Amino acid sequence: MTGRFLSLEGGEGAGKSTQIRALAAALRARGIAVVETREPGGSAGAEAIRQLLLTGEADRWSVRAEALLFAAARADHVEKTIRPALLRGAWVLSDRFLDSSRAYQSGAGGLNDGDILALHRFGSEGLLPDRTLVLTLPEAEAQARAHARDGGAGDRIGGRDRAFHNAVARAFAGHAAAEPARVRLIDASGAAEDVTARLMDAIADLLP
């Protein structure tokens, strides 16, 4: 593979979608071909599974069924979108990837992290981003941003309680501590352009 693969992670209201667009624009300004994508989704099959995952009642799926659906969506996303883009030399920027499954279904959902990784090895052949950038915010600021974005409704996962989302944040921090070469925590507070600059600093060693 000749391209680069970056994932942006973080809790609700961290600004991932905004920063994906800004980071893509900054890379394109350097002459880099960029593919912007998201999870769950990013391919026709994965987008169909997205609707199953994010709509309906909070208890629509058990945590195990949810993990299997995410893994299935990711497998299609990797096969149909991510690997082809990397092979043609593009940089892929994904709004969420494996670390979200680990944080939401394992760290906060109670599943064994090894089981999530085993699903990933089978479904997506263990593909990992070159760099995972986790946007972090104080809890109160994240809640305010999420409320401003969707009026506090959220989807069936984003609408879970505070304890769940605090566990997600702890899981992301744990990933960064365990894999500092791949996973970086990025302060998402302040002006959007300042956050983008921090992201660019965090991938400086990957830039051509």
C-alpha positions in Angstrom: 0.0 0.0 0.0 1.3 3.4 -0.9 -1.3 5.7 0.6 -1.8 6.7 4.2 -4.7 5.8 6.5 -5.8 8.2 9.3 -8.7 7.8 11.6 -10.3 10.5 13.7 -11.9 9.3 17.0 -13.5 10.9 20.0 -16.7 11.1 21.9 -20.0 12.9 21.0 -19.5 16.6 20.2 -15.7 16.4 19.8 -15.9 17.9 16.3 -14.7 14.9 14.2 -16.8 15.7 11.1 -15.6 19.4 11.1 -12.0 18.4 11.5 -12.1 15.6 8.9 -13.1 18.3 6.3 -10.5 20.7 7.5 -7.7 18.1 7.6 -8.7 16.9 4.1 -8.5 20.5 2.8 -5.1 21.0 4.4 -3.7 17.8 2.8 -5.2 18.6 -0.6 -3.5 22.0 -0.4 -0.2 20.0 -0.3 -1.1 18.1 -3.4 -2.2 14.9 -1.7 -5.2 12.9 -3.0 -7.6 12.4 -0.1 -10.7 10.1 0.4 -13.0 11.2 3.2 -15.1 8.4 4.7 -16.9 7.4 7.9 -18.0 4.6 10.1 -20.3 2.9 10.3 -20.6 3.5 6.5 -18.3 4.4 3.8 -19.5 1.8 1.3 -22.9 0.8 0.0 -23.1 -2.2 2.2 -21.8 -0.5 5.2 -24.2 2.4 4.8 -27.1 0.0 4.8 -25.8 -1.5 8.1 -25.4 2.1 9.5 -29.2 2.5 9.3 -29.7 -0.7 11.3 -27.1 0.4 13.9 -28.1 4.0 14.5 -31.8 4.0 14.3 -34.5 2.5 16.5 -34.8 2.1 20.2 -31.7 2.1 22.5 -32.2 -1.6 23.2 -32.7 -2.6 19.6 -29.5 -4.7 19.6 -27.6 -6.5 22.3 -24.0 -5.4 22.7 -22.8 -8.6 21.0 -25.1 -8.2 18.0 -24.0 -4.6 17.8 -20.4 -5.6 17.7 -21.0 -8.1 14.9 -22.9 -5.5 12.9 -20.0 -2.9 13.3 -17.5 -5.6 12.3 -19.5 -6.5 9.2 -19.9 -2.9 8.2 -16.2 -2.4 8.7 -15.2 -5.4 6.6 -17.2 -4.1 3.6 -15.8 -0.6 4.1 -12.2 -1.8 4.1 -12.7 -4.1 1.1 -14.7 -1.7 -1.1 -13.4 1.8 -0.1 -10.3 1.9 2.1 -7.9 -0.7 0.6 -8.6 0.4 -3.0 -7.9 4.0 -2.1 -4.7 3.2 -0.4 -3.5 1.0 -3.3 -3.9 3.9 -5.7 -1.9 6.1 -3.4 -4.6 8.2 -1.8 -4.7 9.2 1.9 -7.9 7.9 3.6 -9.4 9.9 6.4 -12.1 8.0 8.3 -14.5 9.5 10.8 -14.2 6.6 13.3 -12.7 3.1 12.8 -11.7 0.1 15.0 -10.9 2.2 18.1 -14.5 3.3 18.3 -15.7 -0.4 18.5 -13.1 -1.0 21.2 -14.2 2.0 23.2 -17.9 1.7 22.7 -18.5 -2.0 22.7 -15.6 -3.1 24.9 -14.6 -0.2 27.1 -18.1 1.0 27.7 -20.2 -2.0 26.6 -18.5 -4.6 28.6 -17.3 -7.0 25.9 -13.8 -8.4 25.9 -11.4 -6.3 23.9 -9.7 -9.4 22.6 -13.0 -10.5 21.0 -13.4 -7.1 19.2 -9.8 -7.5 17.9 -10.5 -11.1 16.8 -13.6 -9.9 14.8 -11.4 -7.2 13.2 -8.7 -9.7 12.3 -11.2 -11.9 10.6 -13.4 -9.3 8.9 -10.9 -6.6 8.0 -7.7 -8.7 8.0 -6.4 -6.6 10.9 -6.0 -3.4 9.0 -5.0 -0.5 11.3 -4.6 3.2 10.6 -1.1 4.7 10.3 -2.2 7.3 12.8 -5.4 7.5 15.0 -6.2 11.0 16.3 -8.5 11.1 19.3 -10.2 14.5 19.8 -10.7 15.2 23.5 -12.9 17.8 25.2 -13.9 18.4 28.8 -17.2 16.6 29.5 -19.3 19.8 29.8 -18.0 21.3 26.6 -18.6 18.1 24.7 -22.2 17.9 26.0 -22.8 21.5 25.0 -21.5 20.9 21.5 -23.5 17.7 21.0 -26.7 19.5 22.2 -26.1 22.4 19.8 -25.6 20.0 17.0 -28.6 17.7 17.4 -30.7 19.3 20.2 -29.7 16.6 22.6 -31.6 13.9 20.7 -28.6 12.1 19.2 -28.8 8.6 17.6 -29.4 5.4 19.6 -25.7 5.2 20.6 -24.9 8.9 21.1 -28.0 9.2 23.3 -26.7 6.9 26.0 -26.1 8.1 29.5 -23.2 10.1 30.9 -21.6 7.1 32.6 -21.4 5.3 29.3 -19.7 8.2 27.5 -17.3 8.7 30.4 -16.3 5.1 30.0 -15.8 5.7 26.3 -13.4 8.6 27.0 -11.4 6.5 29.5 -11.1 3.7 26.9 -9.8 6.1 24.2 -7.2 7.4 26.7 -6.2 3.8 27.5 -5.6 3.1 23.8 -3.4 6.2 23.5 -1.4 5.1 26.6 -1.0 1.5 25.2 -0.2 2.5 21.6 1.5 5.9 21.7 3.1 5.5 18.2 -0.3 5.1 16.6 -2.9 6.8 18.8 -2.5 10.4 19.8 -4.8 12.5 22.0 -5.6 15.9 20.5 -7.0 18.8 22.5 -10.2 19.7 20.6 -11.0 22.9 22.6 -10.7 26.4 21.1 -11.0 27.7 17.6 -11.5 25.0 14.9 -8.4 26.2 13.0 -6.2 25.8 16.1 -7.5 22.2 16.4 -6.6 21.5 12.7 -3.1 22.9 13.3 -2.7 20.4 16.2 -3.8 17.6 14.0 -1.3 18.6 11.3 1.4 18.6 13.9 0.4 15.1 15.0 0.9 13.7 11.5 3.9 15.8 10.5 6.2 12.7 10.4 3.9 11.1 7.9 3.8 13.9 5.4 5.7 13.7 2.2 
